[in-house]
Amino acid sequence: MEMRTLGRTGVKVSPLCLGAMMFGAWGNTDHDDSVRIIHAALDAGINFIDTADVYSAGESEEIVGKALTGGRRDDVVLATKAFSPMGKDPNCRGSSRRWLVRAVEDSLRRLGVDHIDLYQIHRPSTDTDVDETLGALTDLQRAGKILYFGSSTFLPSQIVQAQWAAEKRNTGRFISEQPPYSILVRGIEREVLPVCQEYGMGTLVWSPLAGGWLSGKWRKGQDAPDTNRSRAFGGAMASRYDLSDPINQRKLDAADALARLAEDSGTTLVQLAIAWTIRHPGVTSAIIGPRTMDQLTSQLPATELALSADVLDAIDKIVPPGTNIRDDDAGYVPPWLGDASQRRR
């Protein structure tokens, strides 16, 4: 598998990154099976693993840690994230120095490692000065607990602000961004990817299969599949799969058209969708999140798939560049839009 450089760090990573969100209570509860999937991914040439403290309340990190014993750790670029609540304590979340210092130690313990290669802030925090966050991350870096740090699902203005603050305050800077990106969720093409390219940041794009919409199971004239994603998080995402919603009907139309395009091209929609994401020159690696071994093996061939100009043009006609069919697929709704009180004081 070809290697790519993560931003300007000189670190080489595979174009597919193994996402570990589905290992643990949120997905595959069989630890031994999850470890086998991780080992299969590494044996196939993937050297990049991404998880987060919040995934199954730390269980995902523990499973990844088990998989990296026996000499596997040294060959892996290991990434995790912090920000989301890890308990009822209001200070056990966010991106303050107080929490990040503790969160790193917790992740190191669960992973069973002495350092984290890439430590990411899972979402922007509007109540914490970016100087506070960058200062804490820089100190953790100097202590050798993390080697690099990055952001996830930040707005373009927040990415620029963080770069500016790092330069002015002489701290370390975010070397990567982790945004959502798929054929159905192309919004980052407008500003996020160009901004990251301008600052030499690597990008780890998540959900290249658009939360399962590009799995090939969503077809017109067929019943909607019973997906884990639609039931996840207490049903909080169910509205994104409700076909009575006209917007989701638009997604169904696009998914069906893309499936037919894949069939005409002699490939699967899964492989077409993933190959398309890693073709963009601003994308370093696409995060795949298999729950089963079959899902992993169906996704791995995407790195070898070449997409012709005709296929790429056809994709652009189905979903125009820079377009998110559903606005909330962007992964982050700024509080000044999502919280009515911030608009109606």
Secondary structure, 3 states (H helix, E strand, C coil): CCCEECCCCCCEECCEEEECCCECCCCECCHHHHHHHHHHHHHCCCCEEECCCCHHHHHHHHHHHHHCCCCCHHHCEEEEEECCCCCCCCCCCCCCHHHHHHHHHHHHHHHCCCCEEEEEECCCCCCCCHHHHHHHHHHHHHCCCEEEEEEECCCHHHHHHHHHHHHHHCCCCCCEEECECECCECHHHCCHHHHHHHCCCEEEEECCCHHHCCCCCCCCCCCCCCCHHHHHHHHCCHHHHCCCCHHHHHHHHHHHHHHHHHHHCCCCHHHHHHHHHHHCCCCCEEEECCCCHHHHHHHHHHHHCCCCHHHHHHHHHHCCCCCECCHHHHCCCCHHHHCHHHCCC
